[in-house]
Amino acid sequence: MAAIEWLERFREDVGRLKGAWIAISEDGVVCRGDTAKEVLAEAKERTEKNVIVFKVPRKDEETHVL
């Protein structure tokens, strides 16, 4: 599942996690934390599936897509 499709599918879950770093898999949110490093380490312990790690921006944070 593409990341954009996932975000649309789990929009409400992601909306509740504003300001947090999260790891997501095709099944949903794997874990959340304060840093990308922390989240990636925890995700590796929780699942063998591929995950995407990113910070969910708060309203006061700018979002840039590269």
N, CA, C and O atoms as CSV, one atom per row, in Angstrom:
chain,resi,resn,atom,element,x,y,z
A,1,MET,N,N,0.852,-1.179,0.000
A,1,MET,CA,C,0.000,0.000,0.000
A,1,MET,C,C,0.895,1.239,0.000
A,1,MET,O,O,1.839,1.326,0.786
A,2,ALA,N,N,0.605,2.177,-0.863
A,2,ALA,CA,C,1.383,3.411,-0.937
A,2,ALA,C,C,1.125,4.265,0.301
A,2,ALA,O,O,0.059,4.184,0.912
A,3,ALA,N,N,2.103,5.077,0.661
A,3,ALA,CA,C,1.989,5.913,1.859
A,3,ALA,C,C,0.777,6.836,1.796
A,3,ALA,O,O,0.094,7.024,2.803
A,4,ILE,N,N,0.504,7.406,0.641
A,4,ILE,CA,C,-0.642,8.310,0.509
A,4,ILE,C,C,-1.946,7.556,0.761
A,4,ILE,O,O,-2.836,8.064,1.443
A,5,GLU,N,N,-2.059,6.354,0.214
A,5,GLU,CA,C,-3.255,5.541,0.452
A,5,GLU,C,C,-3.405,5.232,1.934
A,5,GLU,O,O,-4.509,5.279,2.476
A,6,TRP,N,N,-2.292,4.917,2.584
A,6,TRP,CA,C,-2.326,4.606,4.005
A,6,TRP,C,C,-2.817,5.816,4.795
A,6,TRP,O,O,-3.676,5.690,5.667
A,7,LEU,N,N,-2.263,6.990,4.483
A,7,LEU,CA,C,-2.652,8.196,5.215
A,7,LEU,C,C,-4.139,8.489,5.067
A,7,LEU,O,O,-4.788,8.934,6.014
A,8,GLU,N,N,-4.669,8.244,3.895
A,8,GLU,CA,C,-6.105,8.449,3.694
A,8,GLU,C,C,-6.911,7.436,4.500
A,8,GLU,O,O,-7.935,7.780,5.091
A,9,ARG,N,N,-6.453,6.200,4.522
A,9,ARG,CA,C,-7.166,5.134,5.227
A,9,ARG,C,C,-7.164,5.340,6.744
A,9,ARG,O,O,-8.162,5.072,7.413
A,10,PHE,N,N,-6.038,5.817,7.281
A,10,PHE,CA,C,-5.881,5.964,8.727
A,10,PHE,C,C,-5.814,7.435,9.147
A,10,PHE,O,O,-5.144,7.771,10.123
A,11,ARG,N,N,-6.500,8.300,8.421
A,11,ARG,CA,C,-6.454,9.746,8.670
A,11,ARG,C,C,-6.790,10.095,10.121
A,11,ARG,O,O,-6.106,10.927,10.718
A,12,GLU,N,N,-7.813,9.489,10.695
A,12,GLU,CA,C,-8.211,9.812,12.072
A,12,GLU,C,C,-7.143,9.397,13.075
A,12,GLU,O,O,-6.880,10.124,14.033
A,13,ASP,N,N,-6.524,8.234,12.867
A,13,ASP,CA,C,-5.452,7.784,13.764
A,13,ASP,C,C,-4.298,8.773,13.747
A,13,ASP,O,O,-3.785,9.161,14.797
A,14,VAL,N,N,-3.897,9.174,12.561
A,14,VAL,CA,C,-2.770,10.094,12.423
A,14,VAL,C,C,-3.119,11.460,13.019
A,14,VAL,O,O,-2.267,12.104,13.632
A,15,GLY,N,N,-4.354,11.899,12.845
A,15,GLY,CA,C,-4.775,13.191,13.371
A,15,GLY,C,C,-4.646,13.298,14.877
A,15,GLY,O,O,-4.430,14.391,15.402
A,16,ARG,N,N,-4.774,12.194,15.575
A,16,ARG,CA,C,-4.654,12.197,17.042
A,16,ARG,C,C,-3.200,12.190,17.503
A,16,ARG,O,O,-2.932,12.292,18.701
A,17,LEU,N,N,-2.275,12.072,16.581
A,17,LEU,CA,C,-0.860,11.948,16.948
A,17,LEU,C,C,-0.038,13.167,16.538
A,17,LEU,O,O,1.176,13.061,16.365
A,18,LYS,N,N,-0.677,14.313,16.381
A,18,LYS,CA,C,0.028,15.523,15.943
A,18,LYS,C,C,1.195,15.845,16.866
A,18,LYS,O,O,1.055,15.852,18.089
A,19,GLY,N,N,2.348,16.112,16.258
A,19,GLY,CA,C,3.556,16.452,16.993
A,19,GLY,C,C,4.415,15.257,17.354
A,19,GLY,O,O,5.528,15.430,17.850
A,20,ALA,N,N,3.925,14.045,17.116
A,20,ALA,CA,C,4.677,12.832,17.484
A,20,ALA,C,C,5.366,12.222,16.266
A,20,ALA,O,O,4.908,12.377,15.133
A,21,TRP,N,N,6.450,11.540,16.514
A,21,TRP,CA,C,7.063,10.689,15.494
A,21,TRP,C,C,6.323,9.361,15.542
A,21,TRP,O,O,6.060,8.837,16.625
A,22,ILE,N,N,5.983,8.808,14.374
A,22,ILE,CA,C,5.275,7.534,14.349
A,22,ILE,C,C,5.898,6.604,13.320
A,22,ILE,O,O,6.539,7.041,12.364
A,23,ALA,N,N,5.693,5.315,13.539
A,23,ALA,CA,C,6.050,4.287,12.558
A,23,ALA,C,C,4.746,3.657,12.109
A,23,ALA,O,O,3.910,3.287,12.934
A,24,ILE,N,N,4.572,3.535,10.806
A,24,ILE,CA,C,3.369,2.917,10.274
A,24,ILE,C,C,3.749,1.738,9.390
A,24,ILE,O,O,4.797,1.737,8.745
A,25,SER,N,N,2.878,0.739,9.372
A,25,SER,CA,C,3.007,-0.383,8.453
A,25,SER,C,C,1.696,-0.472,7.694
A,25,SER,O,O,0.811,0.363,7.884
A,26,GLU,N,N,1.563,-1.456,6.854
A,26,GLU,CA,C,0.315,-1.614,6.101
A,26,GLU,C,C,-0.865,-1.903,7.017
A,26,GLU,O,O,-2.017,-1.777,6.601
A,27,ASP,N,N,-0.589,-2.294,8.273
A,27,ASP,CA,C,-1.641,-2.625,9.227
A,27,ASP,C,C,-2.071,-1.452,10.098
A,27,ASP,O,O,-3.103,-1.528,10.764
A,28,GLY,N,N,-1.306,-0.378,10.107
A,28,GLY,CA,C,-1.647,0.774,10.933
A,28,GLY,C,C,-0.438,1.307,11.677
A,28,GLY,O,O,0.703,1.018,11.318
A,29,VAL,N,N,-0.698,2.087,12.718
A,29,VAL,CA,C,0.372,2.672,13.516
A,29,VAL,C,C,1.028,1.570,14.340
A,29,VAL,O,O,0.354,0.844,15.070
A,30,VAL,N,N,2.341,1.453,14.217
A,30,VAL,CA,C,3.103,0.442,14.951
A,30,VAL,C,C,3.495,0.987,16.324
A,30,VAL,O,O,3.359,0.296,17.333
A,31,CYS,N,N,3.983,2.232,16.355
A,31,CYS,CA,C,4.377,2.854,17.610
A,31,CYS,C,C,4.541,4.351,17.408
A,31,CYS,O,O,4.532,4.847,16.282
A,32,ARG,N,N,4.692,5.060,18.520
A,32,ARG,CA,C,4.918,6.503,18.473
A,32,ARG,C,C,5.983,6.855,19.482
A,32,ARG,O,O,6.250,6.081,20.401
A,33,GLY,N,N,6.608,8.040,19.321
A,33,GLY,CA,C,7.635,8.462,20.255
A,33,GLY,C,C,8.064,9.893,20.011
A,33,GLY,O,O,7.473,10.609,19.203
A,34,ASP,N,N,9.108,10.298,20.724
A,34,ASP,CA,C,9.583,11.678,20.657
A,34,ASP,C,C,10.655,11.906,19.598
A,34,ASP,O,O,10.868,13.039,19.168
A,35,THR,N,N,11.336,10.835,19.171
A,35,THR,CA,C,12.378,10.978,18.153
A,35,THR,C,C,12.246,9.872,17.104
A,35,THR,O,O,11.701,8.801,17.372
A,36,ALA,N,N,12.752,10.156,15.918
A,36,ALA,CA,C,12.710,9.163,14.849
A,36,ALA,C,C,13.540,7.932,15.221
A,36,ALA,O,O,13.142,6.802,14.938
A,37,LYS,N,N,14.672,8.153,15.844
A,37,LYS,CA,C,15.552,7.050,16.238
A,37,LYS,C,C,14.855,6.115,17.226
A,37,LYS,O,O,14.916,4.893,17.089
A,38,GLU,N,N,14.202,6.698,18.209
A,38,GLU,CA,C,13.467,5.923,19.221
A,38,GLU,C,C,12.339,5.108,18.566
A,38,GLU,O,O,12.154,3.932,18.879
A,39,VAL,N,N,11.602,5.736,17.669
A,39,VAL,CA,C,10.473,5.082,17.016
A,39,VAL,C,C,10.948,3.944,16.123
A,39,VAL,O,O,10.348,2.870,16.126
A,40,LEU,N,N,12.006,4.159,15.366
A,40,LEU,CA,C,12.523,3.110,14.487
A,40,LEU,C,C,12.998,1.906,15.294
A,40,LEU,O,O,12.735,0.766,14.912
A,41,ALA,N,N,13.688,2.142,16.394
A,41,ALA,CA,C,14.167,1.042,17.236
A,41,ALA,C,C,12.995,0.240,17.799
A,41,ALA,O,O,13.031,-0.990,17.798
A,42,GLU,N,N,11.960,0.926,18.279
A,42,GLU,CA,C,10.803,0.227,18.830
A,42,GLU,C,C,10.041,-0.532,17.747
A,42,GLU,O,O,9.568,-1.645,17.975
A,43,ALA,N,N,9.927,0.077,16.569
A,43,ALA,CA,C,9.215,-0.588,15.470
A,43,ALA,C,C,9.920,-1.879,15.064
A,43,ALA,O,O,9.261,-2.874,14.762
A,44,LYS,N,N,11.243,-1.871,15.054
A,44,LYS,CA,C,12.003,-3.080,14.706
A,44,LYS,C,C,11.759,-4.203,15.712
A,44,LYS,O,O,11.796,-5.380,15.351
A,45,GLU,N,N,11.510,-3.842,16.973
A,45,GLU,CA,C,11.207,-4.846,17.994
A,45,GLU,C,C,9.784,-5.381,17.861
A,45,GLU,O,O,9.524,-6.538,18.190
A,46,ARG,N,N,8.862,-4.547,17.381
A,46,ARG,CA,C,7.447,-4.921,17.344
A,46,ARG,C,C,7.009,-5.652,16.077
A,46,ARG,O,O,6.058,-6.432,16.115
A,47,THR,N,N,7.692,-5.410,14.954
A,47,THR,CA,C,7.240,-6.013,13.704
A,47,THR,C,C,8.408,-6.303,12.775
A,47,THR,O,O,9.447,-5.645,12.826
A,48,GLU,N,N,8.213,-7.295,11.931
A,48,GLU,CA,C,9.202,-7.596,10.900
A,48,GLU,C,C,8.813,-6.951,9.573
A,48,GLU,O,O,9.574,-7.000,8.606
A,49,LYS,N,N,7.626,-6.347,9.530
A,49,LYS,CA,C,7.155,-5.689,8.310
A,49,LYS,C,C,7.908,-4.388,8.076
A,49,LYS,O,O,8.464,-3.808,9.009
A,50,ASN,N,N,7.925,-3.935,6.832
A,50,ASN,CA,C,8.507,-2.636,6.514
A,50,ASN,C,C,7.656,-1.540,7.135
A,50,ASN,O,O,6.428,-1.627,7.154
A,51,VAL,N,N,8.318,-0.512,7.642
A,51,VAL,CA,C,7.605,0.613,8.236
A,51,VAL,C,C,8.084,1.920,7.606
A,51,VAL,O,O,9.183,2.005,7.059
A,52,ILE,N,N,7.238,2.916,7.699
A,52,ILE,CA,C,7.593,4.283,7.331
A,52,ILE,C,C,7.587,5.081,8.630
A,52,ILE,O,O,6.632,5.004,9.403
A,53,VAL,N,N,8.648,5.845,8.870
A,53,VAL,CA,C,8.754,6.659,10.077
A,53,VAL,C,C,8.676,8.120,9.656
A,53,VAL,O,O,9.399,8.553,8.760
A,54,PHE,N,N,7.800,8.872,10.302
A,54,PHE,CA,C,7.714,10.294,10.004
A,54,PHE,C,C,7.095,11.041,11.175
A,54,PHE,O,O,6.466,10.449,12.052
A,55,LYS,N,N,7.289,12.352,11.169
A,55,LYS,CA,C,6.706,13.192,12.209
A,55,LYS,C,C,5.384,13.745,11.694
A,55,LYS,O,O,5.309,14.282,10.590
A,56,VAL,N,N,4.346,13.605,12.511
A,56,VAL,CA,C,3.041,14.156,12.183
A,56,VAL,C,C,3.084,15.632,12.598
A,56,VAL,O,O,3.200,15.929,13.787
A,57,PRO,N,N,2.994,16.551,11.647
A,57,PRO,CA,C,3.140,17.969,11.999
A,57,PRO,C,C,1.948,18.501,12.794
A,57,PRO,O,O,0.803,18.093,12.598
A,58,ARG,N,N,2.264,19.428,13.696
A,58,ARG,CA,C,1.214,20.176,14.383
A,58,ARG,C,C,0.783,21.310,13.461
A,58,ARG,O,O,1.459,21.613,12.478
A,59,LYS,N,N,-0.331,21.926,13.781
A,59,LYS,CA,C,-0.828,23.020,12.947
A,59,LYS,C,C,0.171,24.168,12.848
A,59,LYS,O,O,0.233,24.846,11.822
A,60,ASP,N,N,0.952,24.393,13.902
A,60,ASP,CA,C,1.885,25.514,13.906
A,60,ASP,C,C,3.217,25.192,13.230
A,60,ASP,O,O,4.090,26.057,13.169
A,61,GLU,N,N,3.394,23.984,12.728
A,61,GLU,CA,C,4.619,23.592,12.040
A,61,GLU,C,C,4.400,23.615,10.536
A,61,GLU,O,O,3.351,23.202,10.043
A,62,GLU,N,N,5.390,24.098,9.821
A,62,GLU,CA,C,5.309,24.091,8.371
A,62,GLU,C,C,5.585,22.694,7.843
A,62,GLU,O,O,6.332,21.930,8.454
A,63,THR,N,N,4.991,22.364,6.720
A,63,THR,CA,C,5.217,21.079,6.085
A,63,THR,C,C,5.860,21.310,4.735
A,63,THR,O,O,5.359,22.092,3.926
A,64,HIS,N,N,6.981,20.623,4.487
A,64,HIS,CA,C,7.681,20.729,3.221
A,64,HIS,C,C,7.799,19.347,2.603
A,64,HIS,O,O,8.164,18.389,3.284
A,65,VAL,N,N,7.502,19.242,1.356
A,65,VAL,CA,C,7.640,17.982,0.643
A,65,VAL,C,C,8.758,18.133,-0.356
A,65,VAL,O,O,8.746,19.049,-1.179
A,66,LEU,N,N,9.732,17.232,-0.288
A,66,LEU,CA,C,10.878,17.294,-1.203
A,66,LEU,C,C,10.755,16.239,-2.275
A,66,LEU,O,O,11.626,16.133,-3.140
